[in-house]
Amino acid sequence: MWRRFFRRAARSIDIPWQIVVSGDLRFPEAEGKRTPALRFINAYMARLHKAAHRDPVVAKAFNDVASLLAPPQSLMRPGIMWRVLRG
């Protein structure tokens, strides 16, 4: 019984945990492996945060992910990526 409970709990916290861990690794003091994919995501997120200050669509997309209303992958939709990369 407990094993099933913990497995379900692990699935529900997996996405928030990955968000937190990958965000921590943007700081040089944090220990952990920085893969090329993680470096790309952290650079993209830095640009996304800047874009969110000026673009309400990007800000809402980020807030939806931060509030766990949307999956992190939604920040990579073409419309959002265009707004982020356009600056």
C-alpha positions in Angstrom: 0.0 0.0 0.0 2.7 2.6 1.0 4.8 1.7 -2.0 1.9 2.7 -4.4 1.2 5.9 -2.4 4.9 7.0 -2.7 5.1 6.1 -6.4 2.0 8.3 -7.1 3.4 11.1 -4.9 6.7 10.9 -6.7 5.0 11.4 -10.1 3.1 14.4 -8.9 6.2 16.2 -7.6 8.6 15.2 -10.4 7.9 18.3 -12.5 8.2 20.9 -9.7 11.3 19.1 -8.5 12.9 19.3 -11.9 12.1 23.0 -12.2 13.7 23.7 -8.9 16.8 21.6 -9.5 17.5 23.0 -13.0 17.0 26.6 -11.7 19.6 26.0 -9.0 22.2 24.9 -11.4 22.3 28.3 -13.1 24.4 29.4 -10.1 28.1 28.5 -10.3 28.2 27.7 -6.6 25.6 25.0 -7.0 27.0 21.5 -7.4 25.7 19.2 -10.1 26.1 18.2 -13.7 25.4 20.8 -16.3 24.5 19.1 -19.5 24.3 21.1 -22.8 20.5 20.7 -22.7 20.5 22.2 -19.1 22.7 25.1 -20.2 20.4 25.8 -23.1 17.3 25.7 -20.9 18.9 28.0 -18.3 20.0 30.5 -21.0 16.5 30.3 -22.5 14.9 30.9 -19.1 17.1 33.9 -18.5 15.8 35.4 -21.8 12.3 34.4 -21.0 12.4 36.2 -17.6 13.6 39.4 -19.4 10.9 39.1 -22.0 8.2 38.5 -19.4 8.9 42.0 -18.0 7.7 43.5 -21.3 5.4 40.9 -22.8 2.2 40.0 -20.9 1.8 36.8 -23.0 5.2 35.5 -22.0 4.5 36.6 -18.4 1.2 34.7 -18.3 2.8 31.6 -19.8 5.6 31.7 -17.2 3.1 32.2 -14.4 1.0 29.3 -15.5 4.1 27.0 -15.4 5.2 28.5 -12.0 1.7 27.9 -10.6 1.7 24.3 -12.0 -1.3 25.1 -14.2 0.7 24.3 -17.4 3.6 21.9 -18.1 7.1 23.4 -18.5 7.1 22.3 -22.1 4.5 24.9 -22.9 7.2 27.6 -22.6 8.7 26.1 -25.7 5.7 26.5 -27.9 6.6 28.3 -31.1 4.5 31.4 -30.2 6.2 31.8 -26.9 9.7 31.0 -28.2 9.3 33.6 -30.9 8.3 36.2 -28.3 11.3 35.2 -26.1 13.9 35.1 -28.9 12.5 38.4 -30.4 13.2 40.0 -27.1 
